[in-house]
């Protein structure tokens, strides 16, 4: 038996509604995190919590970029430019 047969049928394609739900669920959980937790280690990873959430946000942004155009490119992904920028200390701690 093939591995794909063990897993079951393929899931349906990712939609904008799926992406919106993922973002809303993530925000609901992340808003509850205390400020001090963002600098702590993300479980067993080498990253801190800020870096882990930034990575997940990058992934969700990449999915959104691919869902955006009415007619996406047929030969690859929708191109875009991004940069990683962590807020400076005075903005991350609040007033």
mmCIF file as gemmi writes it, N, C-alpha and C atoms, coordinates in Angstrom:
data_model
loop_
_atom_site.group_PDB
_atom_site.id
_atom_site.type_symbol
_atom_site.label_atom_id
_atom_site.label_alt_id
_atom_site.label_comp_id
_atom_site.label_asym_id
_atom_site.label_entity_id
_atom_site.label_seq_id
_atom_site.pdbx_PDB_ins_code
_atom_site.Cartn_x
_atom_site.Cartn_y
_atom_site.Cartn_z
_atom_site.occupancy
_atom_site.B_iso_or_equiv
_atom_site.pdbx_formal_charge
_atom_site.auth_seq_id
_atom_site.auth_asym_id
_atom_site.pdbx_PDB_model_num
ATOM 1 N N . UNK Axp A 1 ? 0.855 -1.178 0 1 0 ? 1 A 1
ATOM 2 C CA . UNK Axp A 1 ? 0 0 0 1 0 ? 1 A 1
ATOM 3 C C . UNK Axp A 1 ? 0.897 1.236 0 1 0 ? 1 A 1
ATOM 4 N N . UNK Axp A 2 ? 0.556 2.21 -0.819 1 0 ? 2 A 1
ATOM 5 C CA . UNK Axp A 2 ? 1.362 3.428 -0.894 1 0 ? 2 A 1
ATOM 6 C C . UNK Axp A 2 ? 1.105 4.316 0.322 1 0 ? 2 A 1
ATOM 7 N N . UNK Axp A 3 ? 2.078 5.173 0.588 1 0 ? 3 A 1
ATOM 8 C CA . UNK Axp A 3 ? 1.959 6.108 1.724 1 0 ? 3 A 1
ATOM 9 C C . UNK Axp A 3 ? 0.747 7.012 1.552 1 0 ? 3 A 1
ATOM 10 N N . UNK Axp A 4 ? 0.499 7.497 0.316 1 0 ? 4 A 1
ATOM 11 C CA . UNK Axp A 4 ? -0.641 8.392 0.1 1 0 ? 4 A 1
ATOM 12 C C . UNK Axp A 4 ? -1.966 7.684 0.343 1 0 ? 4 A 1
ATOM 13 N N . UNK Axp A 5 ? -2.035 6.386 0.068 1 0 ? 5 A 1
ATOM 14 C CA . UNK Axp A 5 ? -3.267 5.64 0.321 1 0 ? 5 A 1
ATOM 15 C C . UNK Axp A 5 ? -3.51 5.498 1.819 1 0 ? 5 A 1
ATOM 16 N N . UNK Axp A 6 ? -2.431 5.407 2.593 1 0 ? 6 A 1
ATOM 17 C CA . UNK Axp A 6 ? -2.572 5.306 4.044 1 0 ? 6 A 1
ATOM 18 C C . UNK Axp A 6 ? -3.1 6.599 4.65 1 0 ? 6 A 1
ATOM 19 N N . UNK Axp A 7 ? -2.705 7.718 4.086 1 0 ? 7 A 1
ATOM 20 C CA . UNK Axp A 7 ? -3.088 9.025 4.614 1 0 ? 7 A 1
ATOM 21 C C . UNK Axp A 7 ? -4.538 9.34 4.292 1 0 ? 7 A 1
ATOM 22 N N . UNK Axp A 8 ? -5.01 8.923 3.142 1 0 ? 8 A 1
ATOM 23 C CA . UNK Axp A 8 ? -6.374 9.208 2.732 1 0 ? 8 A 1
ATOM 24 C C . UNK Axp A 8 ? -6.397 10.131 1.539 1 0 ? 8 A 1
ATOM 25 N N . UNK Axp A 9 ? -7.58 10.592 1.179 1 0 ? 9 A 1
ATOM 26 C CA . UNK Axp A 9 ? -7.691 11.453 -0.004 1 0 ? 9 A 1
ATOM 27 C C . UNK Axp A 9 ? -6.965 12.782 0.202 1 0 ? 9 A 1
ATOM 28 N N . UNK Axp A 10 ? -6.554 13.367 -0.91 1 0 ? 10 A 1
ATOM 29 C CA . UNK Axp A 10 ? -5.873 14.662 -0.853 1 0 ? 10 A 1
ATOM 30 C C . UNK Axp A 10 ? -6.824 15.724 -0.323 1 0 ? 10 A 1
ATOM 31 N N . UNK Axp A 11 ? -6.302 16.643 0.482 1 0 ? 11 A 1
ATOM 32 C CA . UNK Axp A 11 ? -7.156 17.735 0.965 1 0 ? 11 A 1
ATOM 33 C C . UNK Axp A 11 ? -7.52 18.669 -0.182 1 0 ? 11 A 1
ATOM 34 N N . UNK Axp A 12 ? -8.56 19.432 0.012 1 0 ? 12 A 1
ATOM 35 C CA . UNK Axp A 12 ? -8.958 20.39 -1.02 1 0 ? 12 A 1
ATOM 36 C C . UNK Axp A 12 ? -7.928 21.511 -1.091 1 0 ? 12 A 1
ATOM 37 N N . UNK Axp A 13 ? -7.888 22.245 -2.205 1 0 ? 13 A 1
ATOM 38 C CA . UNK Axp A 13 ? -6.92 23.348 -2.335 1 0 ? 13 A 1
ATOM 39 C C . UNK Axp A 13 ? -7.134 24.411 -1.26 1 0 ? 13 A 1
ATOM 40 N N . UNK Axp A 14 ? -6.051 25.048 -0.883 1 0 ? 14 A 1
ATOM 41 C CA . UNK Axp A 14 ? -6.097 26.138 0.083 1 0 ? 14 A 1
ATOM 42 C C . UNK Axp A 14 ? -6.863 27.307 -0.512 1 0 ? 14 A 1
ATOM 43 N N . UNK Axp A 15 ? -7.773 27.874 0.263 1 0 ? 15 A 1
ATOM 44 C CA . UNK Axp A 15 ? -8.56 29.014 -0.206 1 0 ? 15 A 1
ATOM 45 C C . UNK Axp A 15 ? -8.28 30.234 0.658 1 0 ? 15 A 1
ATOM 46 N N . UNK Axp A 16 ? -8.743 31.381 0.2 1 0 ? 16 A 1
ATOM 47 C CA . UNK Axp A 16 ? -8.607 32.612 0.98 1 0 ? 16 A 1
ATOM 48 C C . UNK Axp A 16 ? -9.331 32.477 2.321 1 0 ? 16 A 1
ATOM 49 N N . UNK Axp A 17 ? -10.463 31.789 2.343 1 0 ? 17 A 1
ATOM 50 C CA . UNK Axp A 17 ? -11.188 31.579 3.605 1 0 ? 17 A 1
ATOM 51 C C . UNK Axp A 17 ? -10.37 30.736 4.584 1 0 ? 17 A 1
ATOM 52 N N . UNK Axp A 18 ? -9.663 29.723 4.071 1 0 ? 18 A 1
ATOM 53 C CA . UNK Axp A 18 ? -8.794 28.909 4.924 1 0 ? 18 A 1
ATOM 54 C C . UNK Axp A 18 ? -7.698 29.767 5.544 1 0 ? 18 A 1
ATOM 55 N N . UNK Axp A 19 ? -7.114 30.609 4.728 1 0 ? 19 A 1
ATOM 56 C CA . UNK Axp A 19 ? -6.041 31.488 5.19 1 0 ? 19 A 1
ATOM 57 C C . UNK Axp A 19 ? -6.561 32.47 6.234 1 0 ? 19 A 1
ATOM 58 N N . UNK Axp A 20 ? -7.725 33.048 5.986 1 0 ? 20 A 1
ATOM 59 C CA . UNK Axp A 20 ? -8.323 33.985 6.942 1 0 ? 20 A 1
ATOM 60 C C . UNK Axp A 20 ? -8.583 33.295 8.28 1 0 ? 20 A 1
ATOM 61 N N . UNK Axp A 21 ? -9.102 32.082 8.24 1 0 ? 21 A 1
ATOM 62 C CA . UNK Axp A 21 ? -9.358 31.344 9.48 1 0 ? 21 A 1
ATOM 63 C C . UNK Axp A 21 ? -8.054 31.07 10.231 1 0 ? 21 A 1
ATOM 64 N N . UNK Axp A 22 ? -7.008 30.669 9.522 1 0 ? 22 A 1
ATOM 65 C CA . UNK Axp A 22 ? -5.712 30.407 10.161 1 0 ? 22 A 1
ATOM 66 C C . UNK Axp A 22 ? -5.181 31.66 10.849 1 0 ? 22 A 1
ATOM 67 N N . UNK Axp A 23 ? -5.303 32.798 10.192 1 0 ? 23 A 1
ATOM 68 C CA . UNK Axp A 23 ? -4.829 34.058 10.778 1 0 ? 23 A 1
ATOM 69 C C . UNK Axp A 23 ? -5.651 34.417 12.008 1 0 ? 23 A 1
ATOM 70 N N . UNK Axp A 24 ? -6.964 34.308 11.919 1 0 ? 24 A 1
ATOM 71 C CA . UNK Axp A 24 ? -7.826 34.655 13.054 1 0 ? 24 A 1
ATOM 72 C C . UNK Axp A 24 ? -7.552 33.761 14.265 1 0 ? 24 A 1
ATOM 73 N N . UNK Axp A 25 ? -7.369 32.46 14.03 1 0 ? 25 A 1
ATOM 74 C CA . UNK Axp A 25 ? -7.074 31.541 15.136 1 0 ? 25 A 1
ATOM 75 C C . UNK Axp A 25 ? -5.715 31.844 15.758 1 0 ? 25 A 1
ATOM 76 N N . UNK Axp A 26 ? -4.729 32.13 14.921 1 0 ? 26 A 1
ATOM 77 C CA . UNK Axp A 26 ? -3.394 32.463 15.435 1 0 ? 26 A 1
ATOM 78 C C . UNK Axp A 26 ? -3.434 33.741 16.261 1 0 ? 26 A 1
ATOM 79 N N . UNK Axp A 27 ? -4.122 34.754 15.77 1 0 ? 27 A 1
ATOM 80 C CA . UNK Axp A 27 ? -4.217 36.017 16.506 1 0 ? 27 A 1
ATOM 81 C C . UNK Axp A 27 ? -4.9 35.834 17.856 1 0 ? 27 A 1
ATOM 82 N N . UNK Axp A 28 ? -5.941 35.022 17.889 1 0 ? 28 A 1
ATOM 83 C CA . UNK Axp A 28 ? -6.66 34.791 19.142 1 0 ? 28 A 1
ATOM 84 C C . UNK Axp A 28 ? -5.728 34.208 20.205 1 0 ? 28 A 1
ATOM 85 N N . UNK Axp A 29 ? -4.841 33.31 19.806 1 0 ? 29 A 1
ATOM 86 C CA . UNK Axp A 29 ? -3.902 32.698 20.75 1 0 ? 29 A 1
ATOM 87 C C . UNK Axp A 29 ? -2.762 33.655 21.091 1 0 ? 29 A 1
ATOM 88 N N . UNK Axp A 30 ? -2.185 34.298 20.077 1 0 ? 30 A 1
ATOM 89 C CA . UNK Axp A 30 ? -1.009 35.146 20.294 1 0 ? 30 A 1
ATOM 90 C C . UNK Axp A 30 ? -1.31 36.385 21.124 1 0 ? 30 A 1
ATOM 91 N N . UNK Axp A 31 ? -2.521 36.897 21.05 1 0 ? 31 A 1
ATOM 92 C CA . UNK Axp A 31 ? -2.883 38.078 21.847 1 0 ? 31 A 1
ATOM 93 C C . UNK Axp A 31 ? -2.844 37.793 23.343 1 0 ? 31 A 1
ATOM 94 N N . UNK Axp A 32 ? -2.954 36.531 23.717 1 0 ? 32 A 1
ATOM 95 C CA . UNK Axp A 32 ? -2.947 36.152 25.132 1 0 ? 32 A 1
ATOM 96 C C . UNK Axp A 32 ? -1.533 36.023 25.699 1 0 ? 32 A 1
ATOM 97 N N . UNK Axp A 33 ? -0.517 36.044 24.836 1 0 ? 33 A 1
ATOM 98 C CA . UNK Axp A 33 ? 0.867 35.847 25.294 1 0 ? 33 A 1
ATOM 99 C C . UNK Axp A 33 ? 1.358 37.069 26.059 1 0 ? 33 A 1
ATOM 100 N N . UNK Axp A 34 ? 1.959 36.859 27.23 1 0 ? 34 A 1
ATOM 101 C CA . UNK Axp A 34 ? 2.525 37.992 27.974 1 0 ? 34 A 1
ATOM 102 C C . UNK Axp A 34 ? 3.739 38.561 27.234 1 0 ? 34 A 1
ATOM 103 N N . UNK Axp A 35 ? 3.979 39.843 27.391 1 0 ? 35 A 1
ATOM 104 C CA . UNK Axp A 35 ? 5.086 40.518 26.698 1 0 ? 35 A 1
ATOM 105 C C . UNK Axp A 35 ? 6.422 39.827 26.924 1 0 ? 35 A 1
ATOM 106 N N . UNK Axp A 36 ? 6.666 39.373 28.126 1 0 ? 36 A 1
ATOM 107 C CA . UNK Axp A 36 ? 7.955 38.754 28.454 1 0 ? 36 A 1
ATOM 108 C C . UNK Axp A 36 ? 8.18 37.436 27.717 1 0 ? 36 A 1
ATOM 109 N N . UNK Axp A 37 ? 7.121 36.797 27.27 1 0 ? 37 A 1
ATOM 110 C CA . UNK Axp A 37 ? 7.248 35.489 26.62 1 0 ? 37 A 1
ATOM 111 C C . UNK Axp A 37 ? 7.886 35.562 25.234 1 0 ? 37 A 1
ATOM 112 N N . UNK Axp A 38 ? 7.833 36.708 24.588 1 0 ? 38 A 1
ATOM 113 C CA . UNK Axp A 38 ? 8.313 36.813 23.205 1 0 ? 38 A 1
ATOM 114 C C . UNK Axp A 38 ? 9.807 36.586 23.072 1 0 ? 38 A 1
ATOM 115 N N . UNK Axp A 39 ? 10.572 36.861 24.108 1 0 ? 39 A 1
ATOM 116 C CA . UNK Axp A 39 ? 12.016 36.654 24.056 1 0 ? 39 A 1
ATOM 117 C C . UNK Axp A 39 ? 12.426 35.25 24.499 1 0 ? 39 A 1
ATOM 118 N N . UNK Axp A 40 ? 11.471 34.481 25.007 1 0 ? 40 A 1
ATOM 119 C CA . UNK Axp A 40 ? 11.778 33.127 25.47 1 0 ? 40 A 1
ATOM 120 C C . UNK Axp A 40 ? 11.917 32.146 24.322 1 0 ? 40 A 1
ATOM 121 N N . UNK Axp A 41 ? 12.542 31.029 24.603 1 0 ? 41 A 1
ATOM 122 C CA . UNK Axp A 41 ? 12.777 29.989 23.608 1 0 ? 41 A 1
ATOM 123 C C . UNK Axp A 41 ? 11.446 29.371 23.173 1 0 ? 41 A 1
ATOM 124 N N . UNK Axp A 42 ? 11.332 29.091 21.88 1 0 ? 42 A 1
ATOM 125 C CA . UNK Axp A 42 ? 10.114 28.485 21.327 1 0 ? 42 A 1
ATOM 126 C C . UNK Axp A 42 ? 10.217 26.964 21.439 1 0 ? 42 A 1
ATOM 127 N N . UNK Axp A 43 ? 9.823 26.444 22.57 1 0 ? 43 A 1
ATOM 128 C CA . UNK Axp A 43 ? 9.876 25 22.79 1 0 ? 43 A 1
ATOM 129 C C . UNK Axp A 43 ? 11.291 24.467 22.679 1 0 ? 43 A 1
ATOM 130 N N . UNK Axp A 44 ? 11.473 23.419 21.867 1 0 ? 44 A 1
ATOM 131 C CA . UNK Axp A 44 ? 12.794 22.808 21.703 1 0 ? 44 A 1
ATOM 132 C C . UNK Axp A 44 ? 13.599 23.437 20.566 1 0 ? 44 A 1
ATOM 133 N N . UNK Axp A 45 ? 13.053 24.461 19.928 1 0 ? 45 A 1
ATOM 134 C CA . UNK Axp A 45 ? 13.745 25.115 18.814 1 0 ? 45 A 1
ATOM 135 C C . UNK Axp A 45 ? 14.852 26.039 19.304 1 0 ? 45 A 1
ATOM 136 N N . UNK Axp A 46 ? 15.75 26.383 18.4 1 0 ? 46 A 1
ATOM 137 C CA . UNK Axp A 46 ? 16.781 27.372 18.723 1 0 ? 46 A 1
ATOM 138 C C . UNK Axp A 46 ? 16.212 28.786 18.658 1 0 ? 46 A 1
ATOM 139 N N . UNK Axp A 47 ? 15.101 28.972 17.971 1 0 ? 47 A 1
ATOM 140 C CA . UNK Axp A 47 ? 14.489 30.286 17.808 1 0 ? 47 A 1
ATOM 141 C C . UNK Axp A 47 ? 13.791 30.712 19.084 1 0 ? 47 A 1
ATOM 142 N N . UNK Axp A 48 ? 13.667 32.04 19.255 1 0 ? 48 A 1
ATOM 143 C CA . UNK Axp A 48 ? 12.813 32.517 20.334 1 0 ? 48 A 1
ATOM 144 C C . UNK Axp A 48 ? 11.378 32.6 19.789 1 0 ? 48 A 1
ATOM 145 N N . UNK Axp A 49 ? 10.44 32.899 20.657 1 0 ? 49 A 1
ATOM 146 C CA . UNK Axp A 49 ? 9.028 32.92 20.242 1 0 ? 49 A 1
ATOM 147 C C . UNK Axp A 49 ? 8.774 33.956 19.157 1 0 ? 49 A 1
ATOM 148 N N . UNK Axp A 50 ? 9.44 35.109 19.251 1 0 ? 50 A 1
ATOM 149 C CA . UNK Axp A 50 ? 9.269 36.143 18.23 1 0 ? 50 A 1
ATOM 150 C C . UNK Axp A 50 ? 9.651 35.599 16.855 1 0 ? 50 A 1
ATOM 151 N N . UNK Axp A 51 ? 10.813 34.952 16.761 1 0 ? 51 A 1
ATOM 152 C CA . UNK Axp A 51 ? 11.291 34.431 15.48 1 0 ? 51 A 1
ATOM 153 C C . UNK Axp A 51 ? 10.371 33.342 14.939 1 0 ? 51 A 1
ATOM 154 N N . UNK Axp A 52 ? 9.82 32.517 15.819 1 0 ? 52 A 1
ATOM 155 C CA . UNK Axp A 52 ? 8.911 31.462 15.381 1 0 ? 52 A 1
ATOM 156 C C . UNK Axp A 52 ? 7.637 32.051 14.791 1 0 ? 52 A 1
ATOM 157 N N . UNK Axp A 53 ? 7.063 33.039 15.473 1 0 ? 53 A 1
ATOM 158 C CA . UNK Axp A 53 ? 5.838 33.669 14.968 1 0 ? 53 A 1
ATOM 159 C C . UNK Axp A 53 ? 6.126 34.431 13.677 1 0 ? 53 A 1
ATOM 160 N N . UNK Axp A 54 ? 7.295 35.058 13.596 1 0 ? 54 A 1
ATOM 161 C CA . UNK Axp A 54 ? 7.659 35.746 12.36 1 0 ? 54 A 1
ATOM 162 C C . UNK Axp A 54 ? 7.741 34.75 11.201 1 0 ? 54 A 1
ATOM 163 N N . UNK Axp A 55 ? 8.294 33.577 11.45 1 0 ? 55 A 1
ATOM 164 C CA . UNK Axp A 55 ? 8.39 32.537 10.422 1 0 ? 55 A 1
ATOM 165 C C . UNK Axp A 55 ? 6.99 32.096 9.969 1 0 ? 55 A 1
ATOM 166 N N . UNK Axp A 56 ? 6.11 31.847 10.918 1 0 ? 56 A 1
ATOM 167 C CA . UNK Axp A 56 ? 4.74 31.454 10.568 1 0 ? 56 A 1
ATOM 168 C C . UNK Axp A 56 ? 4.026 32.562 9.801 1 0 ? 56 A 1
ATOM 169 N N . UNK Axp A 57 ? 4.25 33.804 10.208 1 0 ? 57 A 1
ATOM 170 C CA . UNK Axp A 57 ? 3.65 34.943 9.501 1 0 ? 57 A 1
ATOM 171 C C . UNK Axp A 57 ? 4.161 35.031 8.072 1 0 ? 57 A 1
ATOM 172 N N . UNK Axp A 58 ? 5.455 34.791 7.892 1 0 ? 58 A 1
ATOM 173 C CA . UNK Axp A 58 ? 6.02 34.779 6.539 1 0 ? 58 A 1
ATOM 174 C C . UNK Axp A 58 ? 5.334 33.727 5.673 1 0 ? 58 A 1
ATOM 175 N N . UNK Axp A 59 ? 5.107 32.549 6.248 1 0 ? 59 A 1
ATOM 176 C CA . UNK Axp A 59 ? 4.437 31.486 5.496 1 0 ? 59 A 1
ATOM 177 C C . UNK Axp A 59 ? 3.02 31.892 5.098 1 0 ? 59 A 1
ATOM 178 N N . UNK Axp A 60 ? 2.273 32.45 6.048 1 0 ? 60 A 1
ATOM 179 C CA . UNK Axp A 60 ? 0.901 32.872 5.748 1 0 ? 60 A 1
ATOM 180 C C . UNK Axp A 60 ? 0.884 33.991 4.714 1 0 ? 60 A 1
ATOM 181 N N . UNK Axp A 61 ? 1.84 34.91 4.804 1 0 ? 61 A 1
ATOM 182 C CA . UNK Axp A 61 ? 1.94 35.977 3.812 1 0 ? 61 A 1
ATOM 183 C C . UNK Axp A 61 ? 2.218 35.394 2.429 1 0 ? 61 A 1
ATOM 184 N N . UNK Axp A 62 ? 3.108 34.42 2.361 1 0 ? 62 A 1
ATOM 185 C CA . UNK Axp A 62 ? 3.434 33.8 1.073 1 0 ? 62 A 1
ATOM 186 C C . UNK Axp A 62 ? 2.204 33.121 0.473 1 0 ? 62 A 1
ATOM 187 N N . UNK Axp A 63 ? 1.42 32.432 1.299 1 0 ? 63 A 1
ATOM 188 C CA . UNK Axp A 63 ? 0.178 31.832 0.801 1 0 ? 63 A 1
ATOM 189 C C . UNK Axp A 63 ? -0.768 32.917 0.292 1 0 ? 63 A 1
ATOM 190 N N . UNK Axp A 64 ? -0.919 33.99 1.054 1 0 ? 64 A 1
ATOM 191 C CA . UNK Axp A 64 ? -1.823 35.076 0.655 1 0 ? 64 A 1
ATOM 192 C C . UNK Axp A 64 ? -1.384 35.694 -0.669 1 0 ? 64 A 1
ATOM 193 N N . UNK Axp A 65 ? -0.09 35.87 -0.848 1 0 ? 65 A 1
ATOM 194 C CA . UNK Axp A 65 ? 0.415 36.455 -2.098 1 0 ? 65 A 1
ATOM 195 C C . UNK Axp A 65 ? 0.067 35.578 -3.294 1 0 ? 65 A 1
ATOM 196 N N . UNK Axp A 66 ? 0.083 34.271 -3.103 1 0 ? 66 A 1
ATOM 197 C CA . UNK Axp A 66 ? -0.226 33.364 -4.209 1 0 ? 66 A 1
ATOM 198 C C . UNK Axp A 66 ? -1.729 33.329 -4.503 1 0 ? 66 A 1
ATOM 199 N N . UNK Axp A 67 ? -2.545 33.626 -3.495 1 0 ? 67 A 1
ATOM 200 C CA . UNK Axp A 67 ? -4.001 33.62 -3.68 1 0 ? 67 A 1
ATOM 201 C C . UNK Axp A 67 ? -4.525 34.95 -4.212 1 0 ? 67 A 1
ATOM 202 N N . UNK Axp A 68 ? -3.695 35.998 -4.191 1 0 ? 68 A 1
ATOM 203 C CA . UNK Axp A 68 ? -4.136 37.345 -4.534 1 0 ? 68 A 1
ATOM 204 C C . UNK Axp A 68 ? -4.539 37.587 -5.974 1 0 ? 68 A 1
ATOM 205 N N . UNK Axp A 69 ? -3.699 37.275 -6.946 1 0 ? 69 A 1
ATOM 206 C CA . UNK Axp A 69 ? -4.028 37.625 -8.334 1 0 ? 69 A 1
ATOM 207 C C . UNK Axp A 69 ? -5.18 36.799 -8.899 1 0 ? 69 A 1
ATOM 208 N N . UNK Axp A 70 ? -5.987 37.445 -9.72 1 0 ? 70 A 1
ATOM 209 C CA . UNK Axp A 70 ? -7.064 36.701 -10.396 1 0 ? 70 A 1
ATOM 210 C C . UNK Axp A 70 ? -6.481 35.641 -11.321 1 0 ? 70 A 1
ATOM 211 N N . UNK Axp A 71 ? -5.389 35.984 -11.977 1 0 ? 71 A 1
ATOM 212 C CA . UNK Axp A 71 ? -4.72 35.05 -12.875 1 0 ? 71 A 1
ATOM 213 C C . UNK Axp A 71 ? -3.25 34.957 -12.466 1 0 ? 71 A 1
ATOM 214 N N . UNK Axp A 72 ? -2.923 34.011 -11.584 1 0 ? 72 A 1
ATOM 215 C CA . UNK Axp A 72 ? -1.529 33.896 -11.146 1 0 ? 72 A 1
ATOM 216 C C . UNK Axp A 72 ? -0.643 33.366 -12.273 1 0 ? 72 A 1
ATOM 217 N N . UNK Axp A 73 ? 0.66 33.564 -12.181 1 0 ? 73 A 1
ATOM 218 C CA . UNK Axp A 73 ? 1.558 33.051 -13.214 1 0 ? 73 A 1
ATOM 219 C C . UNK Axp A 73 ? 1.448 31.53 -13.32 1 0 ? 73 A 1
ATOM 220 N N . UNK Axp A 74 ? 1.469 31.014 -14.528 1 0 ? 74 A 1
ATOM 221 C CA . UNK Axp A 74 ? 1.36 29.565 -14.715 1 0 ? 74 A 1
ATOM 222 C C . UNK Axp A 74 ? 2.713 28.874 -14.609 1 0 ? 74 A 1
ATOM 223 N N . UNK Axp A 75 ? 3.79 29.65 -14.632 1 0 ? 75 A 1
ATOM 224 C CA . UNK Axp A 75 ? 5.121 29.051 -14.634 1 0 ? 75 A 1
ATOM 225 C C . UNK Axp A 75 ? 5.862 29.204 -13.304 1 0 ? 75 A 1
ATOM 226 N N . UNK Axp A 76 ? 5.174 29.54 -12.249 1 0 ? 76 A 1
ATOM 227 C CA . UNK Axp A 76 ? 5.84 29.69 -10.955 1 0 ? 76 A 1
ATOM 228 C C . UNK Axp A 76 ? 4.976 30.454 -9.977 1 0 ? 76 A 1
ATOM 229 N N . UNK Axp A 77 ? 5.618 30.983 -8.967 1 0 ? 77 A 1
ATOM 230 C CA . UNK Axp A 77 ? 4.904 31.709 -7.923 1 0 ? 77 A 1
ATOM 231 C C . UNK Axp A 77 ? 4.831 33.198 -8.229 1 0 ? 77 A 1
ATOM 232 N N . UNK Axp A 78 ? 3.889 33.87 -7.571 1 0 ? 78 A 1
ATOM 233 C CA . UNK Axp A 78 ? 3.772 35.32 -7.685 1 0 ? 78 A 1
ATOM 234 C C . UNK Axp A 78 ? 4.997 35.928 -6.999 1 0 ? 78 A 1
ATOM 235 N N . UNK Axp A 79 ? 5.759 36.767 -7.706 1 0 ? 79 A 1
ATOM 236 C CA . UNK Axp A 79 ? 6.959 37.341 -7.09 1 0 ? 79 A 1
ATOM 237 C C . UNK Axp A 79 ? 6.621 38.489 -6.136 1 0 ? 79 A 1
ATOM 238 N N . UNK Axp A 80 ? 7.368 38.6 -5.063 1 0 ? 80 A 1
ATOM 239 C CA . UNK Axp A 80 ? 7.255 39.738 -4.156 1 0 ? 80 A 1
ATOM 240 C C . UNK Axp A 80 ? 8.56 39.865 -3.385 1 0 ? 80 A 1
ATOM 241 N N . UNK Axp A 81 ? 8.763 41.008 -2.795 1 0 ? 81 A 1
ATOM 242 C CA . UNK Axp A 81 ? 9.971 41.274 -2.021 1 0 ? 81 A 1
ATOM 243 C C . UNK Axp A 81 ? 9.563 41.486 -0.57 1 0 ? 81 A 1
ATOM 244 N N . UNK Axp A 82 ? 10.343 40.97 0.357 1 0 ? 82 A 1
ATOM 245 C CA . UNK Axp A 82 ? 10.081 41.163 1.777 1 0 ? 82 A 1
ATOM 246 C C . UNK Axp A 82 ? 11.406 41.308 2.499 1 0 ? 82 A 1
ATOM 247 N N . UNK Axp A 83 ? 11.331 41.797 3.711 1 0 ? 83 A 1
ATOM 248 C CA . UNK Axp A 83 ? 12.515 41.854 4.56 1 0 ? 83 A 1
ATOM 249 C C . UNK Axp A 83 ? 12.108 41.589 5.996 1 0 ? 83 A 1
ATOM 250 N N . UNK Axp A 84 ? 12.984 40.964 6.734 1 0 ? 84 A 1
ATOM 251 C CA . UNK Axp A 84 ? 12.744 40.672 8.137 1 0 ? 84 A 1
ATOM 252 C C . UNK Axp A 84 ? 13.178 41.872 8.964 1 0 ? 84 A 1
ATOM 253 N N . UNK Axp A 85 ? 12.274 42.367 9.788 1 0 ? 85 A 1
ATOM 254 C CA . UNK Axp A 85 ? 12.606 43.526 10.605 1 0 ? 85 A 1
ATOM 255 C C . UNK Axp A 85 ? 11.929 43.383 11.964 1 0 ? 85 A 1
ATOM 256 N N . UNK Axp A 86 ? 12.706 43.23 12.99 1 0 ? 86 A 1
ATOM 257 C CA . UNK Axp A 86 ? 12.181 43.12 14.349 1 0 ? 86 A 1
ATOM 258 C C . UNK Axp A 86 ? 12.025 44.519 14.916 1 0 ? 86 A 1
ATOM 259 N N . UNK Axp A 87 ? 10.894 44.809 15.584 1 0 ? 87 A 1
ATOM 260 C CA . UNK Axp A 87 ? 10.723 46.156 16.134 1 0 ? 87 A 1
ATOM 261 C C . UNK Axp A 87 ? 11.793 46.451 17.18 1 0 ? 87 A 1
ATOM 262 N N . UNK Axp A 88 ? 12.157 47.714 17.256 1 0 ? 88 A 1
ATOM 263 C CA . UNK Axp A 88 ? 13.152 48.089 18.257 1 0 ? 88 A 1
ATOM 264 C C . UNK Axp A 88 ? 12.549 47.947 19.652 1 0 ? 88 A 1
ATOM 265 N N . UNK Axp A 89 ? 13.392 47.935 20.64 1 0 ? 89 A 1
ATOM 266 C CA . UNK Axp A 89 ? 13.003 47.691 22.03 1 0 ? 89 A 1
ATOM 267 C C . UNK Axp A 89 ? 11.862 48.586 22.499 1 0 ? 89 A 1
ATOM 268 N N . UNK Axp A 90 ? 11.914 49.864 22.18 1 0 ? 90 A 1
ATOM 269 C CA . UNK Axp A 90 ? 10.896 50.778 22.712 1 0 ? 90 A 1
ATOM 270 C C . UNK Axp A 90 ? 9.507 50.484 22.165 1 0 ? 90 A 1
ATOM 271 N N . UNK Axp A 91 ? 9.406 49.891 20.969 1 0 ? 91 A 1
ATOM 272 C CA . UNK Axp A 91 ? 8.097 49.575 20.412 1 0 ? 91 A 1
ATOM 273 C C . UNK Axp A 91 ? 7.597 48.218 20.874 1 0 ? 91 A 1
ATOM 274 N N . UNK Axp A 92 ? 8.475 47.284 21.156 1 0 ? 92 A 1
ATOM 275 C CA . UNK Axp A 92 ? 8.044 45.944 21.537 1 0 ? 92 A 1
ATOM 276 C C . UNK Axp A 92 ? 7.562 45.86 22.979 1 0 ? 92 A 1
ATOM 277 N N . UNK Axp A 93 ? 7.95 46.779 23.814 1 0 ? 93 A 1
ATOM 278 C CA . UNK Axp A 93 ? 7.562 46.743 25.229 1 0 ? 93 A 1
ATOM 279 C C . UNK Axp A 93 ? 6.29 47.528 25.521 1 0 ? 93 A 1
ATOM 280 N N . UNK Axp A 94 ? 5.86 48.381 24.607 1 0 ? 94 A 1
ATOM 281 C CA . UNK Axp A 94 ? 4.658 49.171 24.836 1 0 ? 94 A 1
ATOM 282 C C . UNK Axp A 94 ? 4.959 50.424 25.633 1 0 ? 94 A 1
ATOM 283 N N . UNK Axp A 95 ? 3.92 51.225 25.95 1 0 ? 95 A 1
ATOM 284 C CA . UNK Axp A 95 ? 4.127 52.498 26.671 1 0 ? 95 A 1
ATOM 285 C C . UNK Axp A 95 ? 4.586 52.292 28.093 1 0 ? 95 A 1
